[in-house]
Amino acid sequence: MTTHAPTTGVARKAGPREWTGLAVLALPTLLLSLDQSVLFLALPPLAEDLRPSGTQTLWIMDIYGFMMAGFLVTMGTLGDRIGRRRLLITGAVVVGVTSVLTAYSTSAEMLIVSRALLGIAAATLMPSTLALIGNMFEDPRERGRAFALWASCFMAGTALGPVIGGVLLEHFWWGSVFLLGVPVMVVLLIAAPLLLPEYRDAGAGRIDLFSVGLSLAAILPVIHGLKEFTKHGWGPVPVLTAAAGAAVGVLFVRRQRKLTHPVLDVSLFRNRAFTSSLLITTLLMVGVAGSYLLITGFLQMVEGLSPVEAGLWMVPSALASIVSAMLAPTLAARFSMASVIAAGLAVAAGGYALMAFVEPVGGLPLLVVGFVICFFGTGPVGALGTNLVVSSAPPEKGGSAASLQETSSHLGVALGIATMGSLGSLVYREGITLPGGVPADVAESARGSLEGALAVTRNLPADAARETLAAAREAYTSGLNTVAVVCAVFAAATALIAATTLRRAGKPTDG
């Protein structure tokens, strides 16, 4: 059955089929958030088996997110045209096949290609998922609960990724972590035709392939430039790459304004709540991704925890985010979306501020408490912000709106890792004070990064190794403290933006 956006002003209540369908839509959400973290655990055994070069290792790590970010806008508008359920099912098939190819790759080149295809396929899932939720739940209050559940599944997958991946790697080969997607996609393929309705925009017209090319030429260079900046710092290549992408982005927007059936309806940005929500999501993810990078490093390199142990310590923060995301629609019904989002971001700022006082010795409890508070504060943004973006767009443009939501999230992650990671590294290099008598080559490696210090001190005498590592861990913690302060300022500023720009967004029962 193919349906279109409802034209009546009466919001239909969701029934058992819609709520069961929501559970089906939660599956790709859970899977994609798992996929973001398991590769880091699988990399050491993978590298030992396939022996990739340094450049190939970087492409293995980056190509999945790189391609997914680049194709989100295209897949969002494609779903609006051919049908969101159809695109979801097609993407599920390709995800299942490419997951198997990835798991059984016999060379670094094969793994890079299969990961690239997996990223393109994954780009079909999230816009379709979010757009279908917006279509299935017409009642604003029920839609708010549905998006809260979606956000909860995403956070649950992020927390469980290291744990599940660690368990699999203890018992199976590295490719087992990539097979997680196969049973999930099989369930989706069986359940989707039975539980999910079809939605598409009958008047969308043909897709403009030149615009698709322009969108890729705009997004991919920007993301690539940010990733290069993360790895190598300021330089002509990342700056020029990102600038070239931005210039093509201008051409893309101009072309969309002239087309009768644009790939991306830029008039969506005239809606203040829509644009503000995208900005808030981007700024939020800058802080979350940047701090997450430093926190996971602290758990493993300062506290000396295994990846599985580190993942378990991250579970409380994910649970806190799930709780606040589920509470957010109820609170927004009593107050307003702007008030709940702004209050949550203010709480997150307090959590970041606590992490500014973490010490290299005995700092784990304060770190965990601070991150739990931080994630509790960010939960409402995932639930209410996503709802605002998708609900602010006309139903027939739901896929495009959802793709922009996901693109802003990926852009925020890339910016966060690039800027906060570089800031933490800068503070580390400037703050480390090594003991006397350390060989020059060891000192050079230790000053470069904590990873370098851990690697080169293994051959030092016990006392020299202990003092060098203590200095490196103290410098790394200083970098974490500095990033936490900056993230606290970011969160407070974002709270102010939410309070001032979302005031007219109203309550989820409006309408």
Secondary structure, 3 states (H helix, E strand, C coil): CEECCCCCCCCCCCCHHHHHHHHHHHHHHHHHHHHHHHHHHHHHHHHHHHCCCHHHHHHHHHHHHHHHHHHHHHHHHHHHHHCHHHHHHHHHHHHHHHHHHHHCCCCHHHHHHHHHHHHHHHCCHHHHHHHHHHHHCCCHHHHHHHHHHHHHHHHHHHHHHHHHHHHHHHHCCHHHHHHHHHHHHHHHHHHHHHHCCEECCCCCCCCCHHHHHHHHHHHHHHHHHHHHHHHHCCCHHHHHHHHHHHHHHHHHHHHHHHCCCCCCCHHHHHCHHHHHHHHHHHHHHHHHHHHHHHHHHHHHHHCCCCHHHHHHHHHHHHHHHHHHHHHHHHHHHHCCHHHHHHHHHHHHHHHHHHHCCCCCCCCHHHHHHHHHHHHHHHHHHHHHHHHHHHHHCCHHHHHHHHHHHHHHHHHHHHHHHHHHHHHHHHHHHHHCCCCCCCCHHHHHHHHHCHHHHHHHHHHCCHHHHHHHHHHHHHHHHHHHHHHHHHHHHHHHHHHHHHHHHCHHHCCCCCC
